[in-house]
Amino acid sequence: PRAGPVVGGEQIAQFWGGVMAAGGTALRLETTEVESCGETLIEVGRYTLSSTAGQVVDQGKHIVIWKQEDGAWKVQRDIWNTSLLPQQ
């Protein structure tokens, strides 16, 4: 949300390092729907990001597109957005 794409291992590590530095330490994912399209899976679900103290930092929904490559499922695309209202 409110940012460009995060692409590649270095950017992904930097992004999650920032999330952890901001206090988000526990991520819970709940898959609510999965659809298979040959070598592609589409996963729909919800997430909750909490702090070490158990306080909800963010929550929202996500879609992940998985591709099968050489017998292994790999994330091809992952997008989420918050369900929380921005703080004024």
N, C-alpha and C positions, 0 to 999 in steps of 0.2 A: 504493500500500500504506500502510495505517495513516493515511489522510488522506481528507478529503472530496473531492467532485468539483472539478475545475479547469475553470471555464467562462469563455469569452470571451477575447479577445486579451490584455487586461491581466493576467488571472490566469495565462494560459499563459506569457506572457513572464516574469512573476515566478517561476513554478515553475521554468522552464528556467534562469533566472538563478541561482537557488539551487542547482540541480544543478551548474552550471558553477563556482560559487563553492566548492562542496564537492569539486571536483577531477574531475568527470566531463566530459570534453571530446570524446570520440569515441564515437558511437553507431553500432553495426552492426545492421541489421535483416535477418533472413532469413525470407522468406515460404515457408511449407511447404505451404499449401493456399489456394486461392481458389475460392469458390462464387458463381455468378451467380444472382440472383433478380430478373430484370427490370431495373429501374433501381437495384438494390441489389447491391453486392458484399460478400461477407464474406471477410476476409483473416485467416488464422491464421499465426502464426510465432513466431520466437524473437528475442531481442535480447541484445546484449552492450554494456555501457557501460564504457568504459576511460578511464584517466587519460592525461595527456600522456605519461607515461613508459611507457604501454602496459600498465599493471597493470589487471586486471579489477576494476571498482568494483561492478558489479552485472550479473546475467544472469538471464534468465527467459523468460516467454512472453507473447504479446500477441494480442489480437483487435481488428481495426479494421473498422468498418462504413462503407462508402462509399456515397454517394447521388449519382446523376447529376442535376445541376441546370443547365439552360440549356446542355447539351452538354458540361459539365465535371464531372469526378468530384471530389467534396468529402468530406472526412472528417465523418461525422455523429457517430460514437462511437468512442472509442479507450480500451481498458483493458488493463492489463498487471499482472503480479505477478511478484515475484522468485522465483527457485528457490534462492537462497542462504539458509542458516539464519541466524537473528538471532545477532549476537555477544553473548555473555554477559558 
